[in-house]
Amino acid sequence: MRAYRGRALLLALPLKSLIQRFAFVLLVGAAITIMILSRAEPRLVDNLRGAVGDAATPILEFLSHPAASFASLVEQVDAALDVHAENARLEAQNAQLLKWQAVAAQISRENEELRQFLHVVPDPNASFTTARVISDSGGPFVRTVLINAGKKNNVRKGQAAITNEGLTGRVVSAGQHSARILLLTDLNSRIPVVVVSSRERAVLAGDNTPNPRLEFLAVDARVHVGNRIVTSGQGGIFPPGLPVGIVSSVSEERALVQPYVNWDRLEYVTVLDYTLPGFLPETKRAGRIGEFR
Amino acid sequence: MRAATWFERTDIQLRGLTPFVFTLLMVLASALPWHLPSFAPVTPAFTAMAIYYWSIYRPDKLPYAATFSLAMLLDLLTGTPLGLSALVYLLLQVILNTQRTFFHGKPFLVVWWGFSLVMPGVALVSWIIASLYFNALVPPMPFIIQAVLTILLYPLFAVVLSALHRHMIKDQ
């Protein structure tokens, strides 16, 4: 009996390592195949990401509360350290803002009157959904966040995500209860924008650094450091005029933009549902041949 | 030796799940929004620490299939190209499987030194694959900072991991 068991072990051990090796080769092959597939057919992966995001939402929601309170503790300590300087700065800012408030009220009244004179077609009102950031892309590969609102809350692929500071990014995939937002700093983010002062159009292209660059600017474009950048509304997905950022550096080859959004305090985002009148909702549009929904 | 009761057997089996559960928690930790200044792109590779530890001490409790599925979950949750972490961590594990006995019974500094050797490799391979995938040069700096942070944080996690490990093998 004992000899038999010994022999069995003699056979079983190499067999086990053989299976392990086989599993390794199989899994590496699977990983590479999935990567190529996800590159060629992003749609397949989008659905899977949506489903996994939905499943993980309750867990991440639960866990992100302590993470957020830890962060707010760090913030509070930070704030307590320079409360006096902050107070002086805010008082100065407040005085300035009050002045601007009076100006804005007057201009908006005047704007209203002029619009009435000219019979301007009003822009469609965007409805919106505000959701909490429950997951971050913890790593150097992409700049995305997961929010706890999805198709059930009217969040759809392509919609713009903003905070009170400015444009954050756009929805790239939506599950039932969760959606992924591609931040405008991501390598794959392309947003049609316009330079406010000169009305120059450009595409804001992310490259995973904190400062996305302006692409497709006209050769003789007048862009200067400090110019405001807003969405142009081209393509009809984003409402025009959403604040994006300011030009932070201009050189021969490129102009970089500093977004308004403070990425470190991205706790809530608002997703805008903006559909141009005359545009059919996506579900009612004719799909391309061979396109599945 | 008396036969183990049902309770004892279940207990041992549950303890055996420790490596998997801990690595799963590390995956979730990577996905959480920490809201720390400039932290998101350089969030330490928590998962890599867990895989390194368990591949050296208990590879039987973290088979390739477990690493694969945990890494896929990590990619799905963080929005990383799907399959990238799976590929990188499988390669990490297969290398560790050939070298693991070297670390047995060695002082902690040697294990840490080993980690500081493999982490730059993980970062380099990840960076190459990501650049190929996106067909663009991904900025390498966050990869380097992430690797350095991960190496610096490893001793902290090793304390937790070895405590868990001791708890796991107690009574076995």
Boltz contact constraints between the chains, C-beta under 6 A:
constraints:
  - contact:
      token1: [A, 23]
      token2: [B, 64]
      max_distance: 6.0
  - contact:
      token1: [A, 24]
      token2: [B, 64]
      max_distance: 6.0
  - contact:
      token1: [A, 24]
      token2: [B, 94]
      max_distance: 6.0
  - contact:
      token1: [A, 27]
      token2: [B, 64]
      max_distance: 6.0
  - contact:
      token1: [A, 27]
      token2: [B, 68]
      max_distance: 6.0
  - contact:
      token1: [A, 27]
      token2: [B, 90]
      max_distance: 6.0
  - contact:
      token1: [A, 28]
      token2: [B, 90]
      max_distance: 6.0
  - contact:
      token1: [A, 31]
      token2: [B, 83]
      max_distance: 6.0
  - contact:
      token1: [A, 31]
      token2: [B, 86]
      max_distance: 6.0
  - contact:
      token1: [A, 31]
      token2: [B, 87]
      max_distance: 6.0
  - contact:
      token1: [A, 34]
      token2: [B, 82]
      max_distance: 6.0
  - contact:
      token1: [A, 34]
      token2: [B, 83]
      max_distance: 6.0
  - contact:
      token1: [A, 35]
      token2: [B, 81]
      max_distance: 6.0
  - contact:
      token1: [A, 35]
      token2: [B, 83]
      max_distance: 6.0
  - contact:
      token1: [A, 38]
      token2: [B, 82]
      max_distance: 6.0
  - contact:
      token1: [A, 45]
      token2: [B, 82]
      max_distance: 6.0
  - contact:
      token1: [A, 49]
      token2: [B, 76]
      max_distance: 6.0
  - contact:
      token1: [A, 52]
      token2: [B, 76]
      max_distance: 6.0
  - contact:
      token1: [A, 56]
      token2: [B, 77]
      max_distance: 6.0
  - contact:
      token1: [A, 63]
      token2: [B, 32]
      max_distance: 6.0
  - contact:
      token1: [A, 64]
      token2: [B, 32]
      max_distance: 6.0
  - contact:
      token1: [A, 64]
      token2: [B, 33]
      max_distance: 6.0
  - contact:
      token1: [A, 67]
      token2: [B, 32]
      max_distance: 6.0
  - contact:
      token1: [A, 67]
      token2: [B, 34]
      max_distance: 6.0
  - contact:
      token1: [A, 71]
      token2: [B, 35]
      max_distance: 6.0
  - contact:
      token1: [A, 133]
      token2: [B, 33]
      max_distance: 6.0
  - contact:
      token1: [A, 135]
      token2: [B, 31]
      max_distance: 6.0
  - contact:
      token1: [A, 135]
      token2: [B, 77]
      max_distance: 6.0
  - contact:
      token1: [A, 136]
      token2: [B, 33]
      max_distance: 6.0
  - contact:
      token1: [A, 136]
      token2: [B, 40]
      max_distance: 6.0
  - contact:
      token1: [A, 137]
      token2: [B, 78]
      max_distance: 6.0
  - contact:
      token1: [A, 137]
      token2: [B, 79]
      max_distance: 6.0
  - contact:
      token1: [A, 138]
      token2: [B, 30]
      max_distance: 6.0
  - contact:
      token1: [A, 138]
      token2: [B, 31]
      max_distance: 6.0
  - contact:
      token1: [A, 138]
      token2: [B, 43]
      max_distance: 6.0
  - contact:
      token1: [A, 138]
      token2: [B, 78]
      max_distance: 6.0
  - contact:
      token1: [A, 139]
      token2: [B, 78]
      max_distance: 6.0
  - contact:
      token1: [A, 140]
      token2: [B, 41]
      max_distance: 6.0
  - contact:
      token1: [A, 140]
      token2: [B, 142]
      max_distance: 6.0
  - contact:
      token1: [A, 140]
      token2: [B, 143]
      max_distance: 6.0
  - contact:
      token1: [A, 140]
      token2: [B, 146]
      max_distance: 6.0
  - contact:
      token1: [A, 141]
      token2: [B, 80]
      max_distance: 6.0
  - contact:
      token1: [A, 141]
      token2: [B, 130]
      max_distance: 6.0
  - contact:
      token1: [A, 142]
      token2: [B, 79]
      max_distance: 6.0
  - contact:
      token1: [A, 144]
      token2: [B, 79]
      max_distance: 6.0
  - contact:
      token1: [A, 180]
      token2: [B, 79]
      max_distance: 6.0
  - contact:
      token1: [A, 187]
      token2: [B, 134]
      max_distance: 6.0
  - contact:
      token1: [A, 208]
      token2: [B, 138]
      max_distance: 6.0
  - contact:
      token1: [A, 208]
      token2: [B, 139]
      max_distance: 6.0
  - contact:
      token1: [A, 209]
      token2: [B, 139]
      max_distance: 6.0
  - contact:
      token1: [A, 264]
      token2: [B, 37]
      max_distance: 6.0
